[in-house]
């Protein structure tokens, strides 16, 4: 192999290592985002349930005041 071939092979090896590291980092980020989305969905569902309960209670009180 010539020096040029060796240099190119070394550069390619470095680029491949960077690509593997980047792919691994993106996979970790994706897993974190999935986990965050799941937690957010759970919290939003709890907020919706509380809001529905409170709005239902308010509607019941207003109905009682109006004689409904």
matplotlib code that plots the C-alpha trace (Angstrom):
import matplotlib.pyplot as plt

x = [0.0, 1.2, 1.2, -1.8, -3.8, -2.7, -3.8, -7.1, -7.7, -6.9, -9.3, -12.0, -11.5, -11.8, -15.0, -16.5, -15.8, -17.4, -20.4, -20.8, -20.5, -23.0, -25.4, -25.1, -25.7, -28.8, -30.2, -29.7, -31.4, -34.3, -34.7, -34.7, -37.2, -39.5, -39.2, -40.0, -43.0, -44.4, -44.0, -45.5, -48.5, -49.1, -49.0, -51.2, -53.8, -53.8, -54.3, -57.1, -58.8, -58.6, -59.8, -62.8, -63.6, -63.5, -65.5, -68.1, -68.3, -68.6, -71.3, -73.2, -73.1, -74.2, -77.0, -78.1, -78.1, -80.2, -82.6, -81.6]
y = [0.0, 3.5, 6.3, 7.8, 4.5, 4.2, 7.8, 7.3, 4.0, 5.8, 8.7, 6.3, 4.4, 7.6, 8.6, 5.2, 5.5, 8.9, 7.5, 4.7, 7.1, 9.4, 6.6, 5.4, 8.9, 9.4, 6.1, 7.2, 10.5, 8.7, 6.4, 9.4, 11.3, 8.2, 8.0, 11.7, 11.4, 8.6, 10.5, 13.6, 11.6, 10.2, 13.6, 15.2, 12.4, 13.0, 16.8, 16.1, 13.8, 16.4, 19.1, 17.0, 16.3, 19.9, 21.1, 18.4, 19.6, 23.2, 22.3, 20.5, 23.4, 25.8, 23.5, 23.3, 27.1, 27.4, 24.8, 22.2]
z = [0.0, -0.7, 1.8, 0.0, 0.4, 4.0, 4.7, 3.1, 5.0, 8.2, 7.4, 6.5, 9.7, 11.7, 9.8, 10.4, 14.1, 14.2, 12.4, 14.9, 17.8, 16.3, 15.6, 19.2, 20.5, 18.4, 19.6, 23.2, 22.5, 20.9, 23.9, 26.2, 24.1, 24.1, 27.8, 28.2, 25.8, 27.9, 31.2, 29.6, 28.3, 31.7, 33.4, 30.7, 31.2, 34.9, 34.4, 31.9, 34.5, 37.2, 34.9, 33.8, 37.5, 38.4, 35.4, 36.2, 39.8, 38.7, 36.2, 38.9, 41.2, 38.5, 37.6, 41.2, 41.4, 38.3, 39.4, 36.8]

ax = plt.figure().add_subplot(projection="3d")
ax.plot(x, y, z, "-o")
ax.set_aspect("equal")
plt.show()
